[in-house]
Amino acid sequence: MREYQEKYIENLRRVLLLNAPPGEIPADPAAYVKQRDENVAEIRRISEENTAMLRQELFPLLDNIVSAGEEDISNLEDFAAQLLQRGTYLDLVLCYSLHNALITYARHWEYQDLLIRELYHCAMALFYMQEIVRRAGQSPYRWKMSMMFGEAASYIKQYDDIYDEETRGYIHRAMGNLALVYSELNAQDGRRKMNAIRRSLQILEDPVYHEKSPGLPWDLYLYKSHQERTTGLGLLRAGIVDPQVQREVMESAEYVFDRLMESCQTQSAKPAMRWRYAYEAAHYHCGVRPLSYFLGWMEQEYMERDEQDYSSEGIYCNMFLPALYAAYIEDHGEYRHKKKEVLSLMYRRLAVYVRKMPDNQISETTINHLLACLQTFVEYPDGIQEKDFIINLVVCRNPDAFVTSRMSAEVARMLVDRAVDSRPEALAGALGCASPEEVSAHREEFRRFAYEGCLLHNVGLLAFTNFVRRIGRSWLEEEESMYRCHVEATASLLERSESTRPYVQAALGHHRYYNGQGGYPQRYSREEDPNASMTDLVSAAIHLVRLIDNPVFLSSPPMTLDQAMVQIEKDAGVRLSPVWAHMLIALEPEIRKYLKEGRVNAYEEAFELLRGDIHNPQPPSEGKIRL
């Protein structure tokens, strides 16, 4: 690699270190805030340096890629490999851009081996990008993935004319990975996924290809293909009944399980829970065993787990198994009441397990499993509410984002109090209050909604935390598009339960312009929002705090409060409701006073939630919600 490429990677690793969550929960919030500000300043400096290097060295080369020399192409291949190694990425979108450029170069000069290799790598980069936006129910990269995997796989027809064994390996891998494109749990995608795996296995099991390429890891290819076909359980769980799919899923689940049992016998260990679950789930979905047996098996495995085990296997058993169990309870209403005590126990123990995590309170694995629990959360009227589960256990996993939401909540409650005291008609029509008198009589309900709406508005952003932390330069357009999906991810989580459903519109609308002429997502409409004035209020509070304390776009410096107030005035009637924009300006002295210690206090609250120190939190009017 060239010197600037090595420096860029070194800088990215430094950004990742500076942006990493604390290994242990800080005892001194003020000291943490000071160190965090120093880290952010360093990240901005590095981002400026990285952006300058790319503009000076890399982008001109990519703009004229067909004229690049062989050494430049070799350097770009090495550079891309360092940016994305088996899903552990330093700069995913830039890596995708590099592979795209290399495809252009290979097509122009008709370098077949390079083209096949880069088609595969580019499709894999798209797959990892797709995985990030998947929780938002978005699939913007499927078509490109299918084209690239498909084109690379199509070279199977020219197999005998390709002499490089490594290139042949990429053809087989592309054939197998075509199944990754079809991730939707519906009949059409299900058929395509299973057909892709079926075609790949036919080639992989053909001894003729083994003879032609004896150096390829055929056993590994077969094993990975059966693992992927086992994920067809999702189709069966979604209610898609297809005898061929059932047979093939069962066959692959047994293949994987038997292979694992063989390897475990020499180590006196059990197969990983993920594949033990797949084996038992396949038996249930294929009609071999009843649901009662399968649920009983999951309960037994859960009760035998080690509550002190924080390895990947322990986290799966303690966190993901309850999510799977809840999914089956939700799909079979007759078990909802019968299994209430079991599921409630799992949720209580999950909270204890998460809070006792030693050094990885906000690791990516923890966040992903918590989000999985939210996606299948079963809420009981007299049990743990999903809303409280999120506020007390989930949103604090990212302290920086929590602090922004918590500060927004305080500003939002200031707006509520000022409106109820001086302009209650501004809230008339929201929360079922038709008149100013009703608004005044329900002050606490409005304060609660403002507080909880701010804390819940960005829970979906947790799915993007790892992606955002790695950006150590100016954002690219593709990254901004991906980031915008966090709104839909939040909405999909909040839509599930009765306790969180009232806040969906506030989550959808907080990035949408008041005049409807900008922002996102397009589907939010003030006219269809029953609490539009509260969404406007929450959006105004969030916007102000984001101007002065933005935990996402660290490459841009924050504004002072004075600068933010000037911007609020400009945004009145455009981005923000003029009512709440002008009220924010009128509240400037109170906001300034709050900001003196508000940020440190918000971090202190986040750390208390992480530790589980808040056992009897104050009522919402005092700033905390009971779990």
C-alpha distance (Angstrom), angle and dihedral (degrees) to the residues before:
residue distance angle dihedral
M1 . . .
R2 3.77 . .
E3 3.78 121.8 .
Y4 3.82 95.1 -104.0
Q5 3.81 90.5 51.3
E6 3.78 92.2 53.2
K7 3.80 90.0 46.6
Y8 3.81 91.2 49.0
I9 3.81 92.1 52.9
E10 3.80 91.0 46.0
N11 3.81 88.7 52.3
L12 3.81 92.5 49.1
R13 3.78 91.0 52.9
R14 3.78 88.5 50.1
V15 3.83 90.9 51.0
L16 3.79 90.6 49.9
L17 3.79 89.9 52.1
L18 3.81 93.7 46.5
N19 3.80 91.4 46.5
A20 3.80 96.1 45.2
P21 3.80 119.2 116.5
P22 3.80 115.6 -106.1
G23 3.79 112.7 -83.3
E24 3.78 89.5 -136.8
I25 3.79 127.9 25.6
P26 3.83 105.9 -93.4
A27 3.79 116.1 -113.3
D28 3.82 93.4 -156.5
P29 3.84 113.1 51.0
A30 3.82 93.2 -173.3
A31 3.80 91.9 54.6
Y32 3.80 90.1 46.9
V33 3.82 91.6 51.8
K34 3.80 90.7 50.7
Q35 3.80 92.0 49.5
R36 3.79 91.3 44.3
D37 3.81 91.4 54.0
E38 3.80 90.0 50.5
N39 3.81 90.1 49.8
V40 3.80 92.3 49.6
A41 3.81 90.9 50.4
E42 3.81 89.0 52.4
I43 3.82 90.9 47.7
R44 3.81 89.8 53.8
R45 3.79 91.1 51.0
I46 3.81 91.5 49.2
S47 3.81 91.5 45.9
E48 3.79 90.8 54.5
E49 3.80 90.7 49.0
N50 3.80 92.8 47.8
T51 3.80 93.1 47.2
A52 3.80 91.1 50.4
M53 3.83 91.8 49.9
L54 3.79 92.6 50.7
R55 3.79 93.3 47.7
Q56 3.77 92.7 47.7
E57 3.81 101.8 38.2
L58 3.80 113.2 16.8
F59 3.79 111.2 30.5
P60 3.85 95.3 54.5
L61 3.81 88.1 52.9
L62 3.82 92.5 49.6
D63 3.80 91.2 47.6
N64 3.81 89.6 59.1
I65 3.79 99.3 28.4
V66 3.82 96.8 146.4
S67 3.81 89.2 64.9
A68 3.80 93.7 52.4
G69 3.79 119.1 120.2
E70 3.79 125.4 -121.5
E71 3.79 91.6 -103.3
D72 3.81 91.0 53.4
I73 3.81 90.6 50.4
S74 3.79 91.8 49.0
N75 3.81 90.0 49.9
L76 3.80 91.3 49.9
E77 3.81 91.0 51.5
D78 3.80 90.9 51.5
F79 3.80 91.1 44.5
A80 3.82 92.2 52.2
A81 3.80 91.2 47.6
Q82 3.80 90.4 54.7
L83 3.81 91.8 49.0
L84 3.81 93.8 54.0
Q85 3.78 121.8 28.5
R86 3.82 114.5 171.9
G87 3.77 93.8 -40.3
T88 3.81 95.7 -45.2
Y89 3.75 95.4 112.3
L90 3.78 133.3 -174.8
D91 3.82 96.3 -174.9
L92 3.79 112.2 5.0
V93 3.80 101.6 175.7
L94 3.80 94.0 45.5
C95 3.80 88.1 49.4
Y96 3.81 89.3 53.9
S97 3.82 89.8 50.2
L98 3.80 91.3 51.6
H99 3.80 93.3 51.4
N100 3.80 90.0 47.5
A101 3.80 90.3 54.3
L102 3.80 91.7 47.5
I103 3.82 89.5 52.6
T104 3.81 88.9 54.9
Y105 3.80 90.4 50.3
A106 3.81 93.3 47.5
R107 3.81 92.5 49.2
H108 3.79 92.9 48.9
W109 3.80 94.8 50.4
E110 3.83 94.4 33.2
Y111 3.80 94.9 -123.5
Q112 3.78 98.4 164.9
D113 3.80 99.7 -173.9
L114 3.80 91.9 49.0
L115 3.81 91.2 46.8
I116 3.81 94.1 52.8
R117 3.78 91.6 46.3
E118 3.80 94.2 48.3
L119 3.81 94.0 44.8
Y120 3.79 87.8 57.3
H121 3.82 95.4 46.0
C122 3.80 92.9 45.2
A123 3.80 91.0 50.9
M124 3.81 90.2 50.0
A125 3.81 90.8 52.0
L126 3.81 87.9 52.0
F127 3.80 89.5 49.7
Y128 3.80 91.9 55.9
M129 3.81 89.6 47.1
Q130 3.79 88.7 50.3
E131 3.80 90.9 51.4
I132 3.81 90.2 57.0
V133 3.82 94.5 55.0
R134 3.81 94.2 36.7
R135 3.82 93.9 94.9
A136 3.79 88.3 60.4
G137 3.79 90.4 58.5
Q138 3.80 89.5 -114.7
S139 3.80 125.6 137.2
P140 3.82 107.0 179.2
Y141 3.81 95.3 145.9
R142 3.79 101.9 49.0
W143 3.78 96.4 96.0
K144 3.81 93.5 50.0
M145 3.80 91.2 45.3
S146 3.79 92.0 51.8
M147 3.81 92.3 48.2
M148 3.80 93.8 50.3
F149 3.79 98.1 41.9
G150 3.80 88.9 42.7
E151 3.79 94.7 50.8
A152 3.81 92.5 47.9
A153 3.82 90.6 47.0
S154 3.82 91.9 49.2
Y155 3.80 89.8 70.0
I156 3.81 86.8 77.7
K157 3.81 83.2 90.0
Q158 3.82 89.5 62.8
Y159 3.80 94.7 41.4
D160 3.80 95.7 127.1
D161 3.81 91.3 51.7
I162 3.81 92.2 55.2
Y163 3.78 110.4 80.2
D164 3.79 102.1 177.1
E165 3.81 107.8 95.2
E166 3.80 93.1 -156.3
T167 3.81 89.8 56.5
R168 3.80 89.6 50.5
G169 3.79 87.5 53.7
Y170 3.80 90.3 56.3
I171 3.81 89.2 53.3
H172 3.81 91.2 55.4
R173 3.80 92.3 44.6
A174 3.80 91.0 50.4
M175 3.81 90.6 50.8
G176 3.79 91.1 52.4
N177 3.79 94.7 43.5
L178 3.79 93.3 54.4
A179 3.80 83.1 86.5
L180 3.82 89.1 66.5
V181 3.80 89.5 67.8
Y182 3.81 93.5 65.2
S183 3.79 103.1 65.0
E184 3.80 101.3 140.2
L185 3.81 115.5 109.2
N186 3.79 97.0 -128.1
A187 3.79 135.2 106.6
Q188 3.81 95.8 -103.5
D189 3.80 95.8 50.9
G190 3.78 90.1 39.7
R191 3.80 92.5 57.5
R192 3.79 92.1 46.8
K193 3.79 92.9 48.3
M194 3.79 94.4 49.4
N195 3.82 91.9 43.8
A196 3.81 90.6 53.2
I197 3.81 91.9 51.4
R198 3.80 91.4 44.4
R199 3.81 92.3 54.4
S200 3.79 91.5 45.8
L201 3.80 92.9 50.5
Q202 3.80 91.5 49.8
I203 3.80 88.8 59.5
L204 3.80 95.1 40.4
E205 3.80 92.2 52.1
D206 3.81 93.8 47.2
P207 3.85 108.9 106.4
V208 3.81 90.1 -152.9
Y209 3.81 90.5 70.7
H210 3.80 90.7 45.5
E211 3.80 88.7 57.2
K212 3.80 92.7 47.1
S213 3.83 93.9 50.0
P214 3.81 107.7 24.1
G215 3.80 93.2 163.1
L216 3.81 96.1 63.6
P217 3.84 119.5 102.1
W218 3.80 95.6 -112.9
D219 3.80 95.3 166.7
L220 3.79 90.6 54.0
Y221 3.82 91.8 48.6
L222 3.81 90.3 51.3
Y223 3.79 93.0 46.7
K224 3.81 93.0 49.5
S225 3.81 91.0 47.4
H226 3.80 91.6 53.3
Q227 3.80 90.1 47.5
E228 3.79 89.6 53.7
R229 3.80 92.4 47.2
T230 3.80 88.9 52.1
T231 3.82 87.9 63.4
G232 3.80 85.0 70.1
L233 3.81 82.1 89.2
G234 3.79 84.9 88.7
L235 3.80 89.1 65.3
L236 3.80 91.8 50.6
R237 3.81 90.9 46.4
A238 3.81 88.5 52.5
G239 3.81 89.1 58.9
I240 3.80 99.4 -103.5
V241 3.80 105.2 148.2
D242 3.79 113.0 -159.7
P243 3.82 119.8 148.2
Q244 3.80 92.8 -150.3
V245 3.81 92.2 51.5
Q246 3.81 90.1 47.6
R247 3.79 92.1 51.1
E248 3.81 94.6 46.5
V249 3.80 94.2 45.8
M250 3.80 90.2 49.6
E251 3.79 91.2 47.8
S252 3.81 92.8 50.7
A253 3.81 94.4 43.5
E254 3.80 89.7 54.2
Y255 3.82 91.7 44.6
V256 3.82 92.1 53.9
F257 3.80 93.4 41.6
D258 3.81 93.2 49.9
R259 3.80 91.7 49.2
L260 3.79 90.7 50.2
M261 3.80 92.0 47.6
E262 3.80 89.9 53.6
S263 3.79 92.3 53.0
C264 3.81 93.1 42.3
Q265 3.80 93.6 53.8
T266 3.78 90.2 68.2
Q267 3.82 90.8 49.4
S268 3.84 99.3 40.1
A269 3.80 90.4 -126.1
K270 3.79 138.9 122.0
P271 3.81 123.3 -108.7
A272 3.79 113.8 -99.9
M273 3.81 113.7 -77.2
R274 3.81 90.6 -119.4
W275 3.79 91.1 65.8
R276 3.80 95.9 36.6
Y277 3.80 86.4 56.1
A278 3.82 91.3 48.1
Y279 3.81 90.6 51.2
E280 3.82 93.8 50.7
A281 3.81 93.1 40.9
A282 3.80 90.4 52.9
H283 3.82 89.8 53.4
Y284 3.80 89.9 52.6
H285 3.81 97.6 44.4
C286 3.79 92.0 45.7
G287 3.80 91.6 53.5
V288 3.79 97.9 -110.2
R289 3.81 93.7 118.1
P290 3.83 132.5 20.7
L291 3.80 125.1 -111.9
S292 3.80 91.3 -110.1
Y293 3.81 90.1 61.0
F294 3.81 92.5 45.9
L295 3.82 93.6 49.9
G296 3.79 89.4 46.8
W297 3.79 90.1 52.1
M298 3.82 91.5 52.3
E299 3.80 90.6 47.9
Q300 3.80 91.2 51.3
E301 3.80 92.8 48.2
Y302 3.79 90.1 48.4
M303 3.80 93.2 50.5
E304 3.82 90.7 50.1
R305 3.80 94.1 51.5
D306 3.80 121.6 114.5
E307 3.81 108.6 -113.4
Q308 3.80 90.1 -160.6
D309 3.82 94.7 53.3
Y310 3.80 111.7 107.9
S311 3.79 97.1 169.0
S312 3.82 117.9 116.1
E313 3.82 88.4 -94.5
G314 3.80 92.2 49.1
I315 3.80 92.4 48.5
Y316 3.80 90.1 50.5
C317 3.82 92.5 52.1
N318 3.80 95.8 43.1
M319 3.81 99.3 39.8
F320 3.79 113.1 17.9
L321 3.80 98.7 39.7
P322 3.85 91.3 62.9
A323 3.82 88.7 51.7
L324 3.81 91.0 53.2
Y325 3.80 91.8 45.3
A326 3.82 91.1 51.0
A327 3.82 90.9 50.7
Y328 3.81 91.1 59.5
I329 3.81 92.2 44.8
E330 3.79 90.2 52.0
D331 3.81 92.4 48.5
H332 3.81 92.8 50.8
G333 3.78 108.9 49.6
E334 3.80 93.9 -171.8
Y335 3.81 88.7 70.0
R336 3.80 96.2 47.1
H337 3.81 95.0 89.9
K338 3.81 95.5 32.1
K339 3.79 93.3 56.1
K340 3.80 98.0 38.6
E341 3.81 95.1 110.0
V342 3.80 93.0 45.6
L343 3.79 93.7 50.5
S344 3.80 93.1 43.2
L345 3.81 88.9 53.0
M346 3.80 90.3 51.2
Y347 3.81 91.7 52.3
R348 3.81 92.6 48.2
R349 3.79 92.5 48.3
L350 3.80 90.4 45.2
A351 3.81 90.2 57.4
V352 3.81 91.1 50.9
Y353 3.81 92.3 46.2
V354 3.80 94.0 51.0
R355 3.79 93.9 47.4
K356 3.80 92.1 51.5
M357 3.79 94.5 54.1
P358 3.81 107.0 130.5
D359 3.81 108.9 -144.0
N360 3.80 107.2 -14.5
Q361 3.77 103.5 66.4
I362 3.78 91.9 143.9
S363 3.79 103.6 26.0
E364 3.79 119.3 146.0
T365 3.81 91.1 -111.3
T366 3.80 91.5 53.1
I367 3.79 92.1 49.7
N368 3.81 93.9 47.2
H369 3.80 92.9 50.8
L370 3.81 92.2 46.1
L371 3.80 90.0 51.7
A372 3.81 89.1 48.9
C373 3.81 88.3 55.2
L374 3.80 90.0 52.0
Q375 3.80 91.5 50.0
T376 3.82 90.7 58.7
F377 3.82 99.4 28.2
V378 3.81 113.4 149.9
E379 3.79 110.1 -154.6
Y380 3.80 123.5 -157.4
P381 3.84 121.1 -163.9
D382 3.81 92.3 -125.6
G383 3.80 96.1 33.0
I384 3.80 137.1 72.4
Q385 3.79 109.7 -43.3
E386 3.78 117.7 -134.9
K387 3.80 89.4 -132.8
D388 3.81 92.1 59.1
F389 3.81 91.5 41.5
I390 3.81 89.2 57.1
I391 3.80 96.9 43.9
N392 3.79 97.4 45.4
L393 3.78 102.3 33.9
V394 3.80 111.9 17.8
V395 3.80 114.8 36.5
C396 3.81 92.3 49.7
R397 3.84 89.2 62.5
N398 3.81 86.0 86.9
P399 3.82 103.3 44.8
D400 3.81 94.8 -173.7
A401 3.81 93.0 54.9
F402 3.82 90.9 41.1
V403 3.80 90.9 54.9
T404 3.80 92.2 52.9
S405 3.81 90.2 49.7
R406 3.80 92.4 44.7
M407 3.81 92.7 50.6
S408 3.80 89.3 47.2
A409 3.81 88.7 52.3
E410 3.79 91.0 55.1
V411 3.81 92.6 49.2
A412 3.81 89.9 46.7
R413 3.80 91.0 54.2
M414 3.81 89.5 50.5
L415 3.80 87.6 55.1
V416 3.80 91.5 49.5
D417 3.80 92.7 50.6
R418 3.80 92.9 47.3
A419 3.81 91.8 47.2
V420 3.81 94.6 47.8
D421 3.81 90.6 48.2
S422 3.79 99.4 43.7
R423 3.80 111.0 11.1
P424 3.83 112.9 19.6
E425 3.80 91.5 157.3
A426 3.82 87.2 73.0
L427 3.81 88.1 70.1
A428 3.80 97.8 39.9
G429 3.79 110.7 125.3
A430 3.81 94.6 30.8
L431 3.81 124.3 108.8
G432 3.80 90.0 7.5
C433 3.82 94.2 -63.1
A434 3.80 108.2 134.3
S435 3.81 99.7 -178.9
P436 3.82 138.6 39.8
E437 3.80 88.4 -112.4
E438 3.80 91.5 57.6
V439 3.78 90.1 47.9
S440 3.80 90.9 54.2
A441 3.80 90.8 48.7
H442 3.82 92.1 52.9
R443 3.80 100.6 46.7
E444 3.81 93.4 134.1
E445 3.81 93.0 52.8
F446 3.80 89.6 54.0
R447 3.81 91.6 46.7
R448 3.79 90.3 49.7
F449 3.80 92.6 49.4
A450 3.81 91.9 48.8
Y451 3.80 92.1 48.3
E452 3.78 96.8 45.6
G453 3.79 94.0 39.1
C454 3.80 90.5 58.1
L455 3.81 94.6 45.7
L456 3.81 92.6 48.1
H457 3.80 99.7 39.4
N458 3.81 96.0 90.7
V459 3.81 105.4 31.1
G460 3.81 88.9 119.6
L461 3.80 89.2 59.7
L462 3.80 87.8 75.7
A463 3.80 88.1 75.6
F464 3.82 88.1 60.5
T465 3.81 97.6 43.4
N466 3.80 96.9 101.3
F467 3.81 91.3 45.8
V468 3.81 94.0 50.3
R469 3.81 94.9 46.0
R470 3.80 91.3 60.3
I471 3.80 98.1 56.4
G472 3.79 106.3 107.6
R473 3.81 101.8 167.3
S474 3.80 139.0 39.0
W475 3.79 110.7 -46.2
L476 3.80 118.8 -100.8
E477 3.79 121.7 -135.0
E478 3.81 91.8 -110.3
E479 3.80 90.9 55.6
E480 3.79 92.0 51.7
S481 3.81 89.6 52.0
M482 3.80 90.9 50.5
Y483 3.79 92.4 47.0
R484 3.80 91.9 53.7
C485 3.79 88.6 64.1
H486 3.82 89.2 73.6
V487 3.81 88.6 82.8
E488 3.81 92.1 59.6
A489 3.81 90.2 43.6
T490 3.81 89.0 55.8
A491 3.79 93.2 46.7
S492 3.81 92.5 50.5
L493 3.82 90.2 54.2
L494 3.80 95.7 45.3
E495 3.81 94.4 46.4
R496 3.79 92.0 65.9
S497 3.81 104.2 73.2
E498 3.77 137.5 42.5
S499 3.81 93.1 -124.7
T500 3.83 94.0 54.9
R501 3.80 101.4 33.8
P502 3.86 95.3 86.2
Y503 3.82 89.5 64.2
V504 3.80 98.4 53.4
Q505 3.80 95.0 94.5
A506 3.81 92.8 49.0
A507 3.81 89.2 51.8
L508 3.80 92.2 47.9
G509 3.79 94.8 45.0
H510 3.79 104.5 44.7
H511 3.82 93.3 90.6
R512 3.82 95.8 37.4
Y513 3.80 118.3 99.4
Y514 3.78 117.7 -111.9
N515 3.82 91.4 -127.7
G516 3.82 91.5 50.0
Q517 3.81 92.1 -122.2
G518 3.78 99.5 109.3
G519 3.77 147.5 9.7
Y520 3.77 127.6 58.4
P521 3.00 156.3 -35.6
Q522 3.78 102.9 31.2
R523 3.79 92.9 -151.8
Y524 3.81 93.9 68.6
S525 3.81 111.7 98.4
R526 3.80 125.1 -177.5
E527 3.79 89.2 -153.2
E528 3.81 90.6 61.4
D529 3.81 95.5 42.6
P530 3.84 110.1 99.3
N531 3.81 89.4 -159.1
A532 3.80 99.0 38.6
S533 3.81 94.4 144.3
M534 3.81 90.8 54.6
T535 3.80 91.1 47.3
D536 3.82 87.5 51.8
L537 3.81 90.3 49.6
V538 3.80 94.3 48.2
S539 3.81 90.8 45.6
A540 3.80 91.6 52.6
A541 3.81 92.7 51.1
I542 3.81 92.3 46.9
H543 3.80 92.3 47.3
L544 3.80 93.3 52.6
V545 3.80 94.0 49.5
R546 3.80 91.4 44.9
L547 3.81 89.4 56.6
I548 3.80 92.2 55.7
D549 3.81 101.2 31.1
N550 3.80 115.7 23.6
P551 3.83 113.0 170.3
V552 3.82 93.4 -174.4
F553 3.80 111.1 50.1
L554 3.79 96.8 48.0
S555 3.80 92.9 160.3
S556 3.84 88.6 72.6
P557 3.82 120.6 66.9
P558 3.83 118.1 -120.5
M559 3.79 122.7 -113.8
T560 3.76 126.6 -112.8
L561 3.80 115.2 -114.8
D562 3.82 90.0 -104.0
Q563 3.80 91.3 52.9
A564 3.80 90.6 45.8
M565 3.80 91.9 53.1
V566 3.80 90.3 52.7
Q567 3.80 88.6 52.4
I568 3.82 91.5 47.3
E569 3.81 88.8 55.6
K570 3.81 89.9 52.0
D571 3.80 91.3 48.0
A572 3.82 94.5 51.7
G573 3.80 109.9 118.6
V574 3.81 92.0 5.6
R575 3.77 111.6 57.4
L576 3.79 96.3 1.5
S577 3.77 135.7 39.9
P578 3.82 106.5 -98.6
V579 3.81 89.4 -133.3
W580 3.80 94.2 60.4
A581 3.81 95.4 34.5
H582 3.80 91.7 57.3
M583 3.79 91.4 42.6
L584 3.82 89.8 53.9
I585 3.78 89.4 53.6
A586 3.81 90.1 49.3
L587 3.82 89.4 51.0
E588 3.81 92.9 53.0
P589 3.86 95.1 114.1
E590 3.82 92.6 50.8
I591 3.80 91.9 45.0
R592 3.80 91.7 48.9
K593 3.80 90.4 51.7
Y594 3.81 91.6 48.9
L595 3.80 93.2 49.4
K596 3.81 92.5 59.0
E597 3.80 90.7 77.6
G598 3.80 103.6 -2.0
R599 3.79 96.2 96.4
V600 3.80 94.6 50.2
N601 3.81 90.7 45.2
A602 3.80 90.6 51.0
Y603 3.81 90.9 52.6
E604 3.79 89.3 48.5
E605 3.81 89.5 53.8
A606 3.82 91.1 48.4
F607 3.80 91.1 52.5
E608 3.81 91.5 47.0
L609 3.80 89.6 53.1
L610 3.80 90.6 48.8
R611 3.79 90.8 51.8
G612 3.79 92.9 42.4
D613 3.81 90.4 -124.1
I614 3.81 92.4 138.8
H615 3.79 100.6 83.8
N616 3.81 97.9 151.4
P617 3.79 105.8 26.2
Q618 3.76 121.4 -169.7
P619 3.82 118.8 -100.5
P620 3.81 117.1 -87.4
S621 3.78 92.3 -94.1
E622 3.81 86.4 65.0
G623 3.77 94.0 46.5
K624 3.80 109.0 -95.6
I625 3.79 136.7 86.1
R626 3.78 124.8 -140.0
L627 3.83 119.4 -120.3
